[in-house]
Amino acid sequence: MELRKQEAQNISPDVPNEWFVPKVRNKQEAEAVVRPSLSYWQDSWHRLLKNKLAMAGLIFLLFLALLAIFGPIFSSHTVESQKLAEQNLPPSSKYWFGTDDLGRDVFIRTCYGARISLFVGLMAALIDFIIGVVYGGLSGYKGGRTDNLMMRFVEILYGLPYLLVVILVMVVIGPGLTTIILALSITGWVGMARIVRGQVLQIKNYEFVLASKTFGTKTARIIRKNLLPNTMGPIIVQMTLTIPSAIFAEAFLSFIGLGIQAPHASWGVMANDGLSTILSGYWWRLFFPTMFISLTMFAFNVLGDGLQDALDPKLRR
C-alpha cells in the first residue's frame, strides 16, 4: 500500500492515474455513466418499444383508428347508398372490399363498423375504470367489515349470467348502441374492482400512506394522490384487455341480432349477413369483418401483454 502511494505521487500530471480514474471499457458504459436517470413512465415506454409484437399491435390500432375516422373520405360511396345493379361485386379498384347484396360498399361499412366497435370498447373501458377504481379503491382502503360487504356484492354480480343480463336489458330498453354499453357496464367493472382492491390492500400499509393518515389527510385525497398513482400499471393493463372483450361482445350480440340493428353498419351485422352467402362464393362479405375483428382483438391482447411486461416492477433490470 505504501509503495502504491509513493508511485502515485511520482506520476506526472500528464499521465492518467489508473488507480484513481476508473476505466471505461466501451462507449455504452460511458453513456450509461453520464445518462440521466429515467422516470418510471419513461423507462416503461423504452421497455415497450423493445417489444416488437406489442408495437406492431399498437401500430395496427393507430391505423384502425385513422381508418375509422378518415377512411370514408377517400371513397366516393356512402354507407347508406344502395346500387341494386352492382350487387355482390368482388373487390376491385372501384369497390376495394366489394359490395353486398344491396350494392353497398363493404369498405365504407367496415370503416363505420370500426367506429362502432372502437366506441363501444373505449366507453366500456372508461366506465369500468371509473366504477371499478372508485369501488375497489374504497373497498381495499376501508378493509374489515366494509370490505367484506362490498366484495360480497361484487361476487353476486360476478355470478350473474352475462347473456341473461343482456337479454333482460334488451327487453326493458330495446336493442341499440346505448343498450349494449349499459349491458356491458352492469357486470363488466367487477374485474377492475378486484384488481384495484388487491393493489390497494398491498399499498395502504406503506410508510407514505401511513404518514398521510397521521397528518389527517382525507380518504378521498389519499386514494387520489397516494394509492391510485401506484396502481396505474395494473389498471392500464386491465383496460387494454377490457376493450377487446367489449368489442367481441358487441360483435357477438350484433351477430345474433341483439346488438346493432340494420341498416347500421357493424362488424357483427356484416358477419351475420356474409355468413349466409359464403356458400354462394361471396367470400369477401364474411372475410373482411371477421378479419378486422380478429386483428383488433389480437392487437389489443398483445399490447396488453407488452404493457404488463413493461409496467411490472419485478421485471426491471
PyMOL commands that set and color helices and strands:
alter all, ss='L'
color gray80, all
select helices_A, chain A and resi 2-9+27-34+40-49+52-74+84-86+106-142+144-159+162-173+177-188+190-203+207-214+219-230+232-255+267-275+278-280+284-311+313-315
alter helices_A, ss='H'
color red, helices_A
deselect
rebuild
show_as cartoon
